[in-house]
Structures are given as structure tokens and as C-alpha cells.
Amino acid sequence: MPVMTLKKAPETLTYNGMSFTLEAGARGWNIGYRKGACAGTLGAGLFEGADAETARVKARAVIRGAFPVGVKVVGPDVNHATRVGDLRLVPPDVTHPNFAHWDKDGVLP
């Protein structure tokens, strides 16, 4: 007679308007995500041997690293200015953008 095992429903985490699922896989934990009609897998077989609480903490760290919350700051490119008469136009330096992170977000506890 086949053995039936009940699989626990995946835990849902919400971060930055995206919905993530954390569930135990065959080997380790799987993190999936959904934003609107788009869905995908962030990681599979992660944190092998970890209990549910440890996997939840580590999954939050992975999610924050993969989908950072912040502002992309693009400074001026003073080396490639364009002169129009006496006016000097300075375009943005898109080759060296900075990403300003912040540690606090009100989405994940």
C-alpha cells in the first residue's frame, strides 16, 4: 500500500509589492515569487538541513539581496559636457550609477 504524506502549504512572504513563497523541497528549501502575471523561482534546494524558522530568516535575506529597495542615483558626466553658446549642458553619467540602499523597510517584519 502506498504511503501518503501530507505536504505543508508553502509559506507566503510579501516584500516590496511582490509575493514570495517558501516551501520545503526534496533537497532544501525553494523560494518562488509572483508579481502580477510574472512568476519565477528565486532559488531551489537552498538551506539544506535547515528547520523552518532558520529557512525563513535566510530566505528573507536572500529576497532582500535579490530585490533591493532603494534609489538609483545617477550623477552628472562633467567630462562630456555639450556647449550651446555660453550654456554648458551636462548629461547624466549612466556608466557609473550609484544605488542608495536603506536598511529599514515596512514590508517584512
N, C-alpha and C positions, 0 to 999 in steps of 0.2 A: 504494500500500500504506500503511495507517495506521501511524503511528509510535507505538510503545508506550514509555511512560516508567514507570519504577518509582518509586512514591511511598514515601518513607521512613516507617516506622511512627512514630506520634506518641510523643513523649517523655512519660513519666508522672512527675509531681511529687506528693508527698504532704505535706500541710500541715494540722495541727490535725485529724487524723482524716478529712480529705477528700482525694479523689483528683482531681488536675488533669491535663489533657493539653495539651501544647503541640505544635502541628503547623503546618507551612508551608501557607498558603492561596494562593489565586490572587493576592491582593494582601496581603502582610504575613503575620503570624502569628495563629493562632487559639488561644484558651485556653478549654477546656471543663472542666467539673467534674462530679463524681459523689459523692453522699453517700447511701448506702443506695439506695433506689429513686428518689431525686430526681436529675435531671441537668439541665444547662443550659449556656449559653455565657456566659462571663465577658467575653469580648471577641473581636471578629473584625476582621481587617485591621489588626492592631496592628504597630508597629515595621517599617514598610515599608522594605525595603532592608537590614535588619539581618541579620547572619550568625547561625548557630545559638547560639553562645555568648553573644552580646550579647542575643539574644531571650530566652534562658534567664534571664539576670540581670535583665532588665527584667520578665519575667513573674513572677519571684519577688517583685519589688517591688509589682507590681500585685495579686498574690494577697494579700500581707500587708496592703496598704491596704484591699482589699475585704472581707477576712475577718480583722479584727484579733483578736489574742489578748490577753485582759486581763480585768479585773473591773469590772462596773458598780457604782459606789458611789452610793448614794442617801442623802443626809444628812437630818437632821430638818427639818421645816417648823415652826419655832418661832412663826411668825406665825398659824398656825391651830390652836392647841392647844385641846383639849377638857378642861373641868374636870368631874371627878366627885368631888364633895365637896371634900376637901383635895388630892386627887390631880390632877395636871395631865398628861394624855396628849398626847404629841407624835407626830403621824403622820409618815410619810416624805414628803419633798418630791420627788414624782415629776415635777414640772415642770422641775427643774434637776438631772438626774442627771449625774454625772461618770463618765468612763470612764478607768480607770487602765491605761495601756499598759505593757508591758515590752518591751525590745529583744531579749532572748535567748529563743530557743525551741529545743528539741532536735529539731525535726522536719525543717526544711530546713537543709542544710549551708551 
